[in-house]
Amino acid sequence: MKFQRSFVQKLKATLAKNTKLIQVVLGPRQIGKTTGIKQLLENLKKETYKYESADGIISKNPDWLFKVWTEAKTNSKCNLLVIDEIQKVENWPNALKQIWDAQQFNDEGSFLDLIILGSSSLNITSGLTESLAGRYLVHNVYHWDFKESRNAFNLTLEDYLMYGGYPASYQFIDDKNLWLKYIRESIITPVVGKDILSQAQVKSPALFKQCFDLICSYPAQEISYNKLLGQLQQSGNIEVVKYYLNLLNSSFLVRQLYKYSKNQIRKKSSSPKLLPLTPALYSQTMDVSYDSEKRGRAFELVIGTILNQLPGSLYYWRDGKHEVDFIYEYQDKVHAIEVKSGRKRNLSGLLKFKEMYKHVNSYVVTPENFIDTFDSF
């Protein structure tokens, strides 16, 4: 049996609820979105669904969407339409809005469920918020975590800290140079060098790429915007750096965490803690070579990516010399997480945080206990 990612069953359960919303599958490149959808369809009869990809269409005209929709609707047995690579259709959000509203308010026939997905999360996200508000439900699909990589590919933790995140790259683990070539040319270049640049205004692509590499080399580390700007080899300003960070965040590559505070203004004004969203993005900046300190950073990054996939809010905390690696807040509960992976660190930050904020759950996470630590969150 093929390994099935968790989002497949969650999507199947959502469809069974008849929400009458467009189901949107979002996530980075090369992490199994299309494969998962095809696994979902494998359990259905061929005539009950229609799968179309805009990847190979000659005309990018939105008339293609109307044609595909009409063909699915005229098949009385079809109750699900899946459109892959939808971002490649011109003006797709407005076309989809017309189609969906017509079904919602004017159509007396059978209801046709719709799933859309694509490789350009930035494009899809902007299209949804601008034209399809209130008409969709998002299913975020993240990079492969350690549990999945271990269960499907027998990766050890050491392998995951170095190569984790993109399953197609695991076949090259025995050849570091080939693995690096794949990650840089088949993952990073298409996203940072093409996808984002085609959907957003970036005056200096070279500076943008340099900024991405710099950010990925500071995994789970607090760094000021001024320091980031100072290390870039071209002129710029802080607002440009913030803009680049937001683009990378929207593309599921990097997340910036703010300092935990009850004051919302202080949160947003703090220096960010940078979180590349899978170990491979950090490892490739190190040419696939870690010393003990870098390995510790990679492990802390892994814990951050696990917390990032949970439904709450994620921060870090610092007060002078005291710090806590991650603060996770969900449903009025606050969890303080300190990560230890062999580096000598005391727990004074954790104790100080608990002193300042009462009723906090605290955790010390290590390579030996991290797998099951967050199951109860």
C-alpha positions in Angstrom: 0.0 0.0 0.0 1.3 3.5 -0.9 2.0 5.8 2.0 -0.9 8.3 2.4 -0.4 11.7 3.9 -2.8 12.8 6.6 -4.4 15.6 4.6 -6.0 13.0 2.3 -8.2 11.5 4.9 -9.0 15.0 6.4 -10.1 16.2 2.9 -12.2 13.1 2.4 -13.9 13.7 5.7 -14.6 17.3 4.8 -16.1 16.4 1.5 -18.5 13.9 3.3 -19.8 16.8 5.4 -21.3 18.5 2.2 -20.0 22.0 3.3 -20.7 23.4 -0.2 -17.4 25.2 -0.2 -14.5 25.1 -2.6 -11.8 22.9 -1.1 -8.4 24.5 -1.6 -5.2 22.5 -1.2 -2.3 24.8 -0.4 1.4 24.0 0.2 4.9 24.2 -1.2 6.2 22.5 -4.3 7.1 18.8 -4.4 5.5 17.6 -1.1 2.8 15.4 -2.5 -0.3 17.5 -3.0 -1.2 16.1 -6.4 -0.2 12.5 -5.4 -2.5 12.8 -2.4 -5.4 14.0 -4.5 -4.9 11.1 -6.9 -4.9 8.7 -4.0 -8.2 10.2 -2.9 -9.7 9.7 -6.3 -8.4 6.1 -6.6 -11.2 5.0 -4.2 -13.9 6.5 -6.3 -15.5 5.3 -9.5 -14.1 6.9 -12.6 -17.4 8.4 -13.7 -18.1 10.1 -10.4 -15.3 12.6 -10.7 -13.4 14.6 -13.3 -9.7 15.5 -12.8 -8.2 18.2 -15.0 -4.8 19.9 -14.9 -4.1 23.3 -16.4 -0.4 22.5 -16.7 -0.6 21.3 -20.2 -3.3 23.5 -21.7 -2.4 25.6 -24.7 -4.7 28.5 -24.1 -4.6 30.2 -20.8 -8.0 31.8 -21.4 -10.5 31.4 -18.5 -13.0 29.9 -21.0 -11.1 26.7 -20.4 -12.5 26.7 -16.8 -16.0 27.2 -18.0 -15.6 24.3 -20.5 -14.3 21.9 -17.9 -17.0 22.9 -15.4 -19.8 22.4 -18.1 -18.4 19.0 -19.0 -18.4 17.9 -15.4 -21.9 19.2 -14.8 -23.5 17.6 -17.8 -22.3 14.1 -16.6 -25.2 13.1 -14.3 -22.9 10.7 -12.3 -20.1 13.2 -11.7 -20.2 14.9 -8.3 -16.6 16.0 -7.9 -14.3 18.2 -10.1 -10.6 18.5 -9.3 -8.6 21.3 -11.0 -4.8 21.1 -10.6 -2.3 23.9 -11.4 -5.2 26.4 -11.5 -2.9 29.3 -11.1 -1.9 28.8 -14.8 -5.3 30.0 -16.0 -5.6 33.7 -16.6 -8.0 35.5 -14.3 -9.1 32.2 -12.7 -10.4 33.8 -9.5 -13.1 35.8 -11.2 -14.0 33.0 -13.5 -14.3 30.6 -10.6 -16.4 33.1 -8.7 -18.9 33.3 -11.6 -19.1 29.5 -11.8 -19.5 28.9 -8.1 -22.0 31.7 -7.5 -24.1 30.4 -10.4 -24.2 26.9 -8.8 -24.9 28.3 -5.3 -27.8 30.6 -6.3 -29.2 29.6 -9.7 -28.6 25.9 -10.2 -31.4 23.5 -9.2 -29.4 20.4 -10.4 -27.1 18.2 -8.4 -24.3 19.8 -6.5 -20.7 19.5 -7.9 -18.0 19.6 -5.3 -14.8 21.4 -6.3 -11.2 20.9 -5.3 -8.5 23.3 -6.6 -4.7 23.1 -6.0 -1.5 24.4 -7.6 2.2 24.9 -7.2 2.1 28.6 -6.7 0.6 29.2 -3.3 1.3 32.9 -3.5 -0.9 33.3 -6.5 -3.7 31.1 -5.2 -3.7 32.8 -1.8 -4.1 36.3 -3.3 -6.8 35.1 -5.7 -8.8 33.6 -2.9 -8.7 36.7 -0.6 -9.5 39.1 -3.4 -12.3 37.3 -5.3 -13.5 34.2 -3.4 -14.0 35.4 0.2 -16.4 33.2 2.1 -16.5 30.5 -0.7 -13.6 28.3 0.2 -12.0 26.1 2.9 -8.2 25.8 2.9 -6.3 22.6 3.6 -2.7 23.4 4.3 -0.2 20.7 3.3 3.2 21.0 4.8 6.7 19.6 4.1 7.2 16.0 5.2 7.8 15.7 8.9 10.1 13.2 10.6 7.4 10.7 11.4 6.2 10.5 7.8 9.8 10.4 6.5 10.7 7.6 8.9 7.5 5.6 8.2 7.6 5.9 4.4 11.3 6.0 3.7 13.0 4.7 6.9 14.9 7.9 7.4 16.8 8.2 10.7 16.6 11.4 12.7 20.2 12.2 11.7 19.2 11.8 8.0 16.1 14.0 8.5 18.0 16.8 10.2 20.2 17.0 7.1 17.9 16.1 4.2 14.3 16.3 5.5 11.3 17.8 3.9 11.2 16.9 0.2 10.5 13.1 -0.4 11.8 13.0 -4.0 15.2 14.1 -2.7 15.6 11.2 -0.4 16.7 8.9 -3.2 19.9 11.1 -3.4 20.9 10.9 0.2 23.9 8.7 -0.6 25.2 11.4 -3.0 25.4 14.8 -1.3 26.3 16.6 -4.5 23.4 15.1 -6.4 21.1 15.9 -3.5 22.2 19.5 -3.4 21.8 19.8 -7.2 18.2 18.5 -6.9 17.2 20.8 -4.0 18.7 23.9 -5.6 17.6 23.3 -9.2 14.3 21.5 -8.8 13.0 23.1 -5.7 14.5 26.5 -4.8 15.1 27.9 -8.3 11.5 27.2 -9.6 10.0 28.8 -6.5 12.4 31.6 -5.6 13.6 32.3 -9.1 10.3 31.8 -11.0 7.0 31.3 -9.1 7.4 34.2 -6.7 8.9 36.6 -9.3 6.1 35.9 -11.7 3.4 36.8 -9.1 5.0 39.6 -7.1 7.0 42.8 -7.8 10.7 42.2 -7.0 13.0 44.9 -8.3 16.1 42.9 -7.7 15.8 39.1 -8.2 19.5 38.7 -7.2 19.0 40.5 -3.9 15.8 38.5 -3.2 17.7 35.2 -3.8 20.5 36.5 -1.6 18.1 37.4 1.1 16.5 33.9 1.0 19.8 32.2 1.3 20.8 34.4 4.2 17.5 33.8 6.0 17.8 30.0 5.6 21.3 30.2 7.2 19.8 31.5 10.5 17.4 28.7 11.4 15.3 29.3 14.6 17.5 32.3 15.4 16.4 35.8 16.4 17.9 38.4 14.1 17.1 42.1 13.6 16.0 43.6 10.3 19.0 45.9 10.4 21.4 43.0 10.8 19.8 41.2 7.9 20.1 44.3 5.8 23.7 44.8 6.8 24.7 41.3 5.7 23.2 41.7 2.2 25.7 42.7 -0.4 23.5 45.2 -2.1 21.9 48.4 -1.0 18.3 48.3 0.2 16.1 49.2 3.1 14.3 47.5 6.0 10.9 47.7 4.3 12.4 45.7 1.3 13.6 43.0 3.7 10.2 42.8 5.4 8.5 42.6 2.0 10.8 39.7 1.0 10.1 37.9 4.3 6.4 38.2 3.7 6.7 36.8 0.1 8.7 33.8 1.4 6.1 33.3 4.2 3.3 33.3 1.7 5.2 30.7 -0.4 5.5 28.2 2.5 9.3 28.5 2.6 10.0 30.7 5.7 8.1 31.9 8.7 9.0 34.7 10.9 8.1 34.4 14.6 7.5 37.4 16.8 8.4 37.9 20.5 5.6 36.8 22.8 3.9 39.6 24.7 0.4 40.5 25.9 1.0 43.7 23.9 0.2 43.2 20.2 2.2 46.3 19.1 5.3 45.0 20.9 4.9 41.6 19.2 4.9 43.1 15.7 7.7 45.6 16.5 10.1 42.9 17.7 13.0 41.4 15.8 11.8 38.2 14.1 13.0 34.7 14.8 13.5 33.1 11.4 12.1 29.6 10.7 12.9 27.9 7.4 10.0 25.4 7.1 12.1 22.3 6.6 15.6 21.2 7.4 16.6 20.8 3.8 16.4 24.6 3.3 19.0 25.1 6.1 21.2 22.2 5.1 21.7 23.4 1.5 23.1 26.7 2.8 25.7 24.6 4.8 26.5 22.5 1.8 25.1 19.5 3.6 27.6 19.6 6.5 26.9 20.1 10.2 29.0 20.5 13.3 27.4 19.8 16.7 26.2 23.4 17.0 24.6 23.4 13.5 23.0 20.0 14.2 21.5 21.6 17.4 20.1 24.4 15.3 18.6 21.9 12.8 16.9 20.0 15.7 15.5 23.3 17.1 14.2 24.1 13.6 12.5 20.7 13.4 10.6 21.4 16.6 9.6 24.8 15.3 8.2 23.2 12.1 6.2 20.7 14.1 4.6 23.5 16.1 4.1 25.6 13.0 1.7 22.9 11.7 -0.5 23.1 14.8 -3.6 25.3 14.7 -2.5 27.9 17.3 -0.1 30.9 17.4 3.6 30.5 17.6 6.2 32.9 19.1 9.5 33.0 20.9 10.3 34.9 24.1 13.2 36.9 25.4 13.7 39.2 28.4 17.3 40.3 28.7 19.5 37.3 29.0 16.5 35.0 29.6 14.9 33.3 26.6 12.5 30.5 25.7 12.8 28.9 22.3 9.1 28.6 21.5 5.8 29.9 23.0 2.7 28.1 21.6 -0.7 29.6 22.4 -4.0 27.9 21.6 -7.5 28.1 23.1 -6.3 30.3 26.0 -3.6 27.8 26.9 0.1 28.8 26.8 2.9 26.3 26.3 6.5 27.2 26.8 8.9 24.9 25.0 12.7 24.8 25.5 14.7 22.7 23.1 17.8 20.8 24.2 19.9 18.6 21.9 23.2 18.3 23.5 24.1 22.0 23.6 24.7 23.2 27.2 21.8 25.4 28.1 20.2 26.1 31.5 16.5 26.4 32.1 16.6 29.9 33.6 14.5 31.3 30.7 11.8 28.7 31.2 11.7 29.4 34.9 11.6 33.2 34.4 8.8 32.9 31.9 6.7 30.8 34.3 7.3 33.3 37.0 6.1 36.2 34.8 3.1 34.3 33.2 1.2 32.1 35.5 -0.7 28.9 34.5 1.9 28.1 31.8 2.6 24.5 30.6 6.3 24.0 30.2 8.3 21.4 28.3 11.9 20.5 27.8 12.2 18.8 24.4 15.0 16.5 23.4 15.7 14.1 20.5 14.6 11.3 22.8 11.2 12.6 23.7 10.0 15.0 21.0 8.0 12.5 18.8 5.1 12.2 21.3 5.5 15.5 23.2 3.0 17.5 21.1 0.3 14.9 20.6 -1.8 16.4 23.4 -1.6 20.0 22.3 
